[in-house]
Each structure stands twice: as structure tokens, then as C-alpha cells.
Amino acid sequence: MREFSRRGIFGLGIGAAAALSVAGCSSSGPSDSGKVGTKPGQTGKTKPIGDGSTAYTGKQPNQPPAPEKLEPGQKPPQFVVFSWDGAGEVGNGLFPRFRKLAEDHNASMTFFLSGLYLLPESKKRIYRPPNNPVGASDIGYLTDDHIRETLKNVRAAWLEGHEIGTHFNGHFCGEGPGSVKHWTPAQWDDEITQAMSFVTKWRTNTGFTDLDPLPFDYSKELVGGRTPCLLGQDNLLPTARKRGWRYDASSPGGLQVWPGKKQGLWDFPLQGIPFPGHSFPVLSMDYNILANQSKNSTKAPPANYPGWRKQAAGAYIGGFKRAYETNRAPFFIGNHFEQWNGGIYMDAVEEAVKHIADEKHKDVRLVSFRQLCDWLDVQDPQVLAGLRGLGVGQQFTGRG
């Protein structure tokens, strides 16, 4: 496919409530220690930050070359972003599995790390979630072994060229007063401060002394996130803008059109994509496909798995095909490291990556959200405005 260094460059009818019922939790399982690691690839530049949980190690490796500006009428590349909510390794091997898949297919991805995944449960009272009891969380705290594996994977992922964003902390959804849906901009700011603290002070909070630091300055690395259940974006955006973030990926119910900005940030929504066997689209996330297939059940009858797996893969591939063959709108897919319904959604994502990365698809770039921002930011505003004028499935007619 494309090569640079080692990595490639650059109101939906889904059952109403399912559009917003995006889960982000992980379950605990036996540790899979000793299988994750990477050569640091950088020497002489490491400068510890704070308690040594993180360190400045120089420019991130395995990044694409500087993006080029499109000429008027030039067909744009087809960008595809695979992103992961929670991004914890709980012994099921999914984090290293998809890092390896990305390496095999010259892909960069975005990993939205939940801050609580680096905080031991014994220290949970450090967390003070807005409008919720001290230490409360709607996702489980990880075991010490799983915190270790998560740290190893996050470190390796960044060195491999992937982006580390945030999925915040306690994943409070629903309609109650504690839901992120009702948080104020100031409360979002506090939540982000805490998430950053859990990432940058894991050494103090865990007591681990035998692990290497995360090889980045998180205050500069963190430029975007996705909220729990795709709720609360309106009040998050003012805070994100003040913090200098570049994008937000929390919008539900987006369309396959070129992105614009909200309150100064690039808005990268999950998108409605063709849903095989149905007349309505489904949101481009594993949980929303599950919600339509098994009514939110994560352990449905196994007899359904083969058909559902094929349907899920078909949805992702259909969404890619529609964009690639028409308006070339960037395609966004959201996932969780979960074995729901026998792991069929993980298998569907893998099939989609392999299909999209196939040599017959020219000028396709599997990138992170941050890398997509880099490309968008150098484009001529008039050229981007023209692309945004193309509707879903509307053919690009410029030269290419």
C-alpha cells in the first residue's frame, strides 16, 4: 500500500436509544503478562516529567511526512480512522492484537484512554467525579496486573505512531443528575484535570517502580477525546477549546460528509453507515451494531454469531465503499476492546481493516484523528468548503 517509514500516511434508525447507549466498560480477566513490549527507539533525549510517570523523549516516531495541500479540483485521499474507547488491556489480548494488525497494514489509530484505568481501586477515593460520590465509577477499576499491561500497551502504541486521546474517567451515562450529559464546562475541566493526573502520576498512585515511563508529555499529547455514551459535547467544547484541544469525537448521528468545526474544534462524529439487511443506517461503532442485533445483550445465542459478524463487517465495509467511491469523506469507526457476543465485533473490525488496506484501494490513508487534523489544517479553506458541500454518496467530480 503506501509507505512512509513503516506506517501508512495519512437521527439514525438504529433503534432510537441505541444511538446514545454507547458502552465503554471492560471486564477483568486473567493477566497476559510478558507479551507486550517495544524497543524505545530513542536514547539520550529522555527527560522525566513530574514523578517520572511520563517523560519527554523527543518527537513521536513513525509519523507521516508533512501533509500537502490539495490543488483546486484534486481528488482528496480517503482517510479512515479506527478509534478505541477505554483502551485498557484486561488480559484478553485485544490491545496488542490490534496494535499488531495496525503494524501489518500500515495504519495509525487513536486510543482514547480512560484515566481510571491507571488508578488502582485501593486509591479510588482520589477520584472525585462531578455530581457523583467520591470514588464512584460506572466502569470497573482494573487489577494491578491489568494496569501494568495497559501501561505497557499505551507506551508501545505511542512509540508505534498511534495517538493517545482521552475517554475521561468514570463513564457516567443515562439521564440522572450524575450523567456527563448534565456536566458544566467547569465540571468537564475538573474531569479532564483528574484524567490527566491519573495518567501523569500513575507511578505515585500504583507504587510501580519497574516499568518505563510513558514516553510523552501528556499535556501536549492530549488534543482530543470522546465522551462517554456520546453525551455532553456542548458543555465540553468550551473547556476543550480553552485547553487548546484540536478536535472532539463525541458527536452522535453524524453523516458521511466532510467534517467542519464546532466552537473552533474539528468535529469528528460517529457516522450513519449502510446496515446490511435493513432500510435504515447504523452508527459506525461496535456497540451500536450490537444494540441492533441483540438488543444490548452481550451474550446472545451463539447460533446468531456468524450472521451478525458478517453483517457487522458488511456495515463497516459498506461505509468505506460509499465514501471511497463518492465524496471521499473521512470515515470514522469506533470500537471497544470487548469480546461481546463471542468476539464477533473484534473479528468484524479486523476484516474491515484488511479490506480497506487492500492494495486495490489507492490513496487510502489509515490515520489517527490527530494526523487527520494535521492534514485538514493545511488545506485551503475554500477547497475544504467545496468538499463539505458534497452530500452523502455524492460523486466527487474534480480531476483525480
C-alpha positions in Angstrom: 0.0 0.0 0.0 1.5 3.4 0.9 4.8 3.5 2.8 6.5 6.1 4.9 8.9 4.8 7.4 6.8 1.8 8.4 3.3 3.3 8.6 0.7 4.5 6.1 0.3 8.2 5.7 -2.1 9.9 6.3 -31.0 10.7 13.6 -30.5 7.4 12.7 -32.9 4.5 12.6 -30.8 2.3 14.9 -33.4 1.8 17.5 -33.6 5.4 18.9 -31.9 5.0 22.2 -29.2 2.7 20.8 -27.6 5.7 19.2 -26.7 7.1 22.6 -26.2 3.9 24.5 -22.6 3.5 23.7 -20.8 1.5 26.4 -17.2 1.9 27.4 -16.6 -0.7 30.1 -14.3 -3.6 30.3 -14.4 -6.7 32.4 -11.5 -8.3 34.2 -9.8 -11.5 33.2 -6.6 -13.3 33.7 -3.5 -11.3 33.0 -1.5 -11.9 29.8 1.8 -10.6 31.1 5.1 -10.6 29.3 3.8 -10.4 25.7 3.8 -6.6 25.3 6.9 -4.5 24.8 8.8 -2.4 22.4 12.3 -1.0 21.8 12.2 2.6 23.0 13.8 3.7 19.7 15.0 6.9 21.4 18.1 7.4 23.5 19.7 10.4 25.1 16.5 12.6 24.9 14.5 11.2 27.8 13.6 13.9 30.3 11.4 12.7 33.2 8.3 14.7 33.9 6.9 15.1 37.5 7.2 11.8 39.4 8.6 10.0 36.3 5.3 8.5 35.2 5.8 10.3 31.9 8.9 11.6 30.1 9.8 13.8 27.2 11.5 11.5 24.6 11.6 13.7 21.6 9.3 13.8 18.5 6.9 11.0 18.2 8.3 8.3 15.8 6.5 6.6 12.9 4.6 9.7 11.8 3.7 10.6 8.2 5.6 13.3 6.3 4.3 16.8 6.3 0.8 16.9 4.7 0.5 18.5 1.3 -2.2 21.0 0.2 -4.7 19.8 -2.3 -4.9 21.7 -5.6 -8.3 23.0 -6.6 -10.2 20.2 -8.2 -7.8 17.5 -7.0 -9.4 14.3 -5.6 -8.7 14.1 -1.9 -7.3 10.9 -0.2 -9.6 8.6 1.5 -9.0 8.9 5.3 -10.1 6.2 7.6 -9.8 6.5 11.4 -10.2 3.5 13.7 -10.6 4.6 17.3 -10.9 2.7 20.6 -12.8 3.8 23.7 -11.4 3.0 27.1 -8.2 1.5 25.7 -7.4 -0.8 28.6 -5.7 -4.2 28.4 -7.6 -6.6 30.7 -5.9 -9.9 29.8 -7.9 -10.7 26.7 -5.1 -9.7 24.4 -7.1 -7.3 22.3 -4.9 -4.2 22.7 -1.8 -6.0 21.4 -3.9 -7.8 18.8 -4.9 -4.5 17.1 -1.5 -2.9 17.5 -0.1 -5.8 15.5 -2.9 -5.5 13.0 -2.2 -1.8 12.6 1.5 -2.6 12.1 0.8 -5.2 9.5 -1.4 -2.8 7.5 0.5 0.5 7.8 -2.2 2.0 10.0 -2.3 4.6 12.7 -5.2 4.6 15.2 -6.5 6.7 18.1 -6.7 5.1 21.6 -9.0 7.0 23.9 -7.5 6.1 27.3 -9.8 6.1 30.4 -7.8 7.8 33.2 -9.3 5.4 35.8 -7.6 2.5 34.0 -4.3 3.7 35.6 -5.7 4.3 39.1 -5.7 1.3 41.5 -9.0 0.6 43.1 -7.3 0.9 46.5 -6.8 4.6 45.6 -10.3 5.2 44.2 -11.1 7.9 46.7 -8.6 10.1 44.9 -11.2 10.3 42.2 -13.9 12.9 42.8 -16.3 12.7 39.9 -18.7 15.6 39.3 -22.2 15.1 40.7 -21.3 11.6 41.9 -19.9 10.1 45.2 -16.2 10.1 45.8 -14.6 7.1 44.1 -17.7 6.2 42.1 -17.4 4.8 38.6 -19.7 3.2 36.1 -16.8 1.2 34.7 -14.7 -1.1 36.8 -11.3 -0.3 38.2 -8.6 -2.5 36.8 -6.5 -5.0 38.7 -2.8 -4.1 39.3 -1.8 -6.7 36.6 -4.1 -5.1 34.1 -2.9 -1.6 34.9 0.6 -2.9 34.2 -0.5 -4.3 30.9 -2.4 -1.2 30.0 0.7 0.9 30.7 2.9 -1.3 28.5 0.4 -1.2 25.6 -0.1 2.6 25.8 3.7 3.1 25.8 4.2 0.8 22.9 1.3 2.3 20.9 2.6 5.8 21.1 6.1 4.7 20.0 4.5 2.9 17.1 2.9 6.2 16.0 -0.6 5.9 17.4 -2.4 8.8 19.2 -3.3 8.7 22.9 -6.5 10.7 23.5 -8.9 10.5 26.4 -12.2 8.8 27.3 -12.2 10.7 30.6 -12.8 8.7 33.7 -16.0 7.2 35.3 -18.2 6.8 32.2 -21.4 8.2 33.7 -24.2 7.9 31.2 -28.0 7.9 31.4 -30.4 10.7 32.4 -29.6 11.1 36.1 -28.0 14.2 37.7 -24.7 12.5 37.7 -24.6 11.9 34.0 -22.0 13.6 31.9 -25.0 14.9 29.9 -25.5 17.5 32.7 -21.9 18.4 33.5 -21.0 22.1 33.2 -17.9 23.4 31.4 -16.2 23.8 34.8 -17.0 20.2 35.7 -15.6 18.9 32.5 -12.5 20.9 33.2 -12.2 19.2 36.6 -12.8 15.8 35.0 -10.0 16.4 32.4 -7.6 17.6 35.1 -8.2 14.4 37.0 -7.8 12.2 34.0 -4.5 13.8 33.2 -3.4 13.4 36.8 -4.1 9.7 36.7 -2.0 9.3 33.5 0.9 11.5 34.7 1.0 10.2 38.3 0.5 6.5 37.9 3.9 5.8 39.4 2.9 7.6 42.7 -0.6 6.1 42.7 0.4 2.5 41.9 3.8 2.3 43.6 5.2 0.6 40.5 8.9 1.1 40.1 9.8 -1.5 37.5 8.0 0.0 34.4 9.3 2.5 32.0 7.6 5.9 31.9 5.0 6.7 29.2 7.2 8.4 26.5 5.3 11.6 26.0 4.3 14.8 27.7 0.6 14.3 28.1 -0.1 18.0 28.5 1.0 18.3 24.8 0.0 14.9 23.5 -3.7 15.2 24.6 -5.6 17.2 21.9 -8.9 15.4 21.8 -11.3 12.8 23.2 -14.7 11.1 23.1 -17.2 11.5 25.8 -19.0 8.5 27.5 -22.1 7.5 25.5 -21.5 10.4 23.2 -23.1 12.7 25.7 -22.3 16.2 26.9 -20.4 17.6 24.0 -21.9 21.1 24.1 -20.6 21.8 27.5 -17.3 20.1 26.9 -16.3 22.1 23.9 -15.7 25.5 25.6 -13.4 23.8 28.1 -11.7 21.8 25.3 -11.1 25.0 23.3 -9.6 26.8 26.3 -7.2 23.8 26.8 -6.1 24.1 23.2 -7.6 20.8 22.0 -7.8 20.4 18.3 -10.9 18.1 17.9 -13.7 16.3 19.6 -15.1 12.9 18.5 -18.2 12.9 20.7 -21.0 13.7 18.2 -23.6 11.0 17.6 -25.6 10.6 14.5 -23.2 12.2 12.0 -23.3 11.7 8.3 -20.6 10.6 5.9 -19.7 14.1 4.8 -16.5 16.2 5.2 -16.1 17.5 8.8 -16.4 21.1 9.9 -15.7 22.8 13.2 -17.7 23.4 16.3 -16.6 26.2 18.6 -13.2 26.2 17.0 -12.6 22.4 17.2 -12.8 19.9 14.4 -15.9 17.8 14.9 -15.4 14.1 14.1 -18.7 12.4 14.6 -19.6 8.7 14.5 -21.4 8.3 11.3 -24.5 6.6 9.9 -23.5 3.8 7.6 -25.4 1.2 5.5 -26.7 -1.6 7.6 -27.0 -4.8 5.6 -30.4 -6.3 5.6 -32.1 -3.1 6.9 -33.5 0.1 5.3 -32.0 2.3 8.0 -28.4 3.1 8.8 -26.4 2.1 11.9 -23.9 4.2 13.8 -20.3 3.3 13.0 -19.5 1.8 16.4 -19.4 -1.8 17.5 -21.8 -1.3 20.4 -24.5 0.3 18.2 -24.3 -2.6 15.8 -24.7 -4.9 18.8 -27.6 -2.9 20.2 -29.5 -3.5 16.9 -28.6 -7.2 16.7 -29.0 -8.4 20.2 -31.0 -5.6 22.0 -28.0 -4.6 24.1 -27.3 -8.2 25.2 -23.6 -9.0 25.1 -24.1 -12.8 25.4 -26.8 -13.7 22.8 -27.3 -17.2 21.5 -24.1 -18.3 19.7 -26.1 -19.6 16.7 -26.5 -15.9 15.7 -22.8 -15.1 15.8 -21.8 -16.0 12.2 -24.6 -13.9 10.6 -24.1 -11.0 12.9 -20.3 -11.0 12.3 -20.9 -10.9 8.6 -23.4 -8.1 9.0 -21.1 -6.0 11.2 -18.2 -6.4 8.8 -20.5 -5.6 5.9 -21.6 -2.4 7.6 -18.0 -1.1 8.0 -17.0 -2.2 4.5 -20.2 -0.6 3.1 -19.5 2.7 4.8 -15.9 2.7 3.5 -17.0 1.8 0.0 -19.6 4.5 -0.1 -17.2 7.2 0.9 -14.3 5.9 -1.2 -16.3 5.7 -4.4 -18.1 9.0 -4.0 -17.3 12.1 -1.9 -14.2 10.7 -0.2 -15.4 11.9 3.2 -13.2 10.7 6.1 -14.6 7.5 7.6 -14.7 7.1 11.4 -15.1 3.8 13.2 -15.4 3.5 17.0 -14.7 0.3 19.0 -14.2 -1.2 22.4 -11.7 -3.9 23.5 -14.5 -6.3 24.3 -15.5 -9.9 23.5 -19.2 -9.1 23.2 -21.2 -11.9 21.6 -18.2 -14.2 21.2 -15.9 -11.5 20.0 -17.6 -11.1 16.6 -17.2 -7.3 16.6 -13.5 -7.6 17.0 -13.4 -10.1 14.1 -15.5 -7.7 12.0 -13.2 -4.8 12.7 -10.2 -6.9 11.7 -11.9 -7.9 8.5 -12.7 -4.3 7.7 -9.1 -3.2 8.3 -7.8 -5.9 6.0 -10.4 -5.0 3.3 -9.7 -1.2 3.5 -5.9 -1.7 3.4 -6.0 -3.9 0.3 -3.7 -2.8 -2.5 -6.5 -2.3 -4.9 -7.7 0.7 -2.8 -5.5 3.5 -4.0 -4.7 6.7 -2.0 -6.3 5.3 1.2 -4.8 6.6 4.5 -5.4 4.9 7.8 -4.7 7.6 10.3 -5.3 8.9 13.8 -7.6 11.8 14.5 -4.6 13.9 15.3 -3.0 13.1 12.0 -6.3 14.0 10.2 -6.2 17.3 12.0 -2.7 17.9 10.7 -3.9 17.4 7.1 -7.1 19.4 7.4 -5.3 22.3 9.0 -3.0 22.9 6.0 -5.8 22.8 3.4 -7.2 25.8 1.6 -10.4 26.8 3.4 -12.2 27.2 0.0 -11.2 23.8 -1.1 -12.5 22.3 2.2 -15.7 24.3 1.8 -16.2 22.7 -1.6 -15.7 19.2 -0.2 -18.1 19.9 2.6 -20.7 20.8 0.0 -20.8 17.2 -1.2 -23.6 15.2 0.3 -23.7 11.6 1.4 -22.9 9.4 -1.6 -22.5 12.5 -3.9 -19.8 11.9 -6.5 -16.6 14.0 -6.4 -16.3 15.4 -10.0 -12.9 17.2 -9.8 -9.9 15.8 -11.5 -8.2 12.8 -9.8 
